[in-house]
Structures are given as C-alpha cells and as structure tokens.
Amino acid sequence: MKKYKVEARTYFSKITTNKNHIAESSADEIQYLLDDYVSKGWTLVSTDAASFGTAMYVYLYFEKDA
C-alpha cells in the first residue's frame, strides 16, 4: 500500500521586466523541499501549477510505501 502527500506553495508576481522571476526566485525553496522529502523516503510522482490573478500555485505530489 502507498502513502500520498501533496505539498502546495504559493508565489506572487511582482512588477519586473524578468518574465521568469517566479521560477528563479522559487527554485531554491522547491529544491530544498524535494531534497527533504527524498531524504525521508518520498518519491516525487507528479507536479501541477495554476495561476490566479498575481499568484502562482505550485503542487508537488509525493508517494512512498506505507
């Protein structure tokens, strides 16, 4: 049997000429989360993202054997 977990993060846009600023500013935090979950035996199985207004929502889906 598998256990599942969802990690959700919200990132807000700001006024800038750099269209990749959310990806660049969130990369370190997401990498930290991935490293932390992997060290605890979780495997990243899927990702998703959605935007609404000035916010971007990133979802990381993990699983591991129970």
Residue pairs with C-beta under 8 A, 6 or more apart in sequence:
1 65
1 66
2 63
2 64
2 65
2 66
3 63
3 64
3 65
3 66
4 61
4 62
4 63
5 37
5 42
5 61
5 62
5 63
6 59
6 60
6 61
6 62
7 33
7 37
7 59
7 60
7 62
8 57
8 58
8 59
8 60
9 26
9 29
9 30
9 33
9 57
9 58
9 59
9 60
10 55
10 56
10 57
10 58
11 22
11 25
11 26
11 55
11 56
11 57
11 58
12 54
12 55
12 56
13 21
13 22
13 54
13 55
13 56
14 21
18 24
22 56
26 58
30 58
30 60
33 60
34 44
34 60
37 44
37 60
37 62
38 44
40 64
41 64
41 65
42 62
42 63
42 64
43 62
43 63
43 64
44 60
44 61
44 62
45 61
45 62
45 63
46 61
47 58
47 59
47 60
47 61
48 58
48 59
48 61
49 56
49 57
49 58
49 59
50 56
50 57
50 59
51 57
